[in-house]
């Protein structure tokens, strides 16, 4: 039987010009990993240099390794079909073109980050659902507005 994994999520975040990267996000990610809440599978950070306008890219696995987000950025597809619903990107509701558009649209001094992580905390729940022949058919995050509407 294959190892049970928790839900896997991709989070894309944009940063305005002048964003101060003081390690706060990295600290939170590290804390979540150390507490076995999440497991980072991949991370790519893109920054449009303010003076040269060059696109600077930092990969989780280092510059010499192609990670999962890198595969999305490079347009890799599973199954070789090449259609809009093929490949790993469609599983995240993002296409390689969507990610490239974000990179191309970065104004000088702005940045974007893409992180793929597994929710370790949900492994037991996922296994219990599978063992009772349950099949998840929808998942996602609610907007703050939706949460406010149902909680008040």
Buried (B, 14 or more C-beta within 10 A) or exposed (E): EEEBBBBBBBEBEEBEEEEEEEEEBEEEBEEBBEEEBBBBBBBBBBBBEEEEEEEEBEBBBEEEEEBBBBBBBEBBBEEEEEEEEBBBBBEBEBBBEEBBEBBEEBEEBBBBBBBBBBBBBBBEEBEEEEEEEEEEEEEEEEEEEEEEEEEE
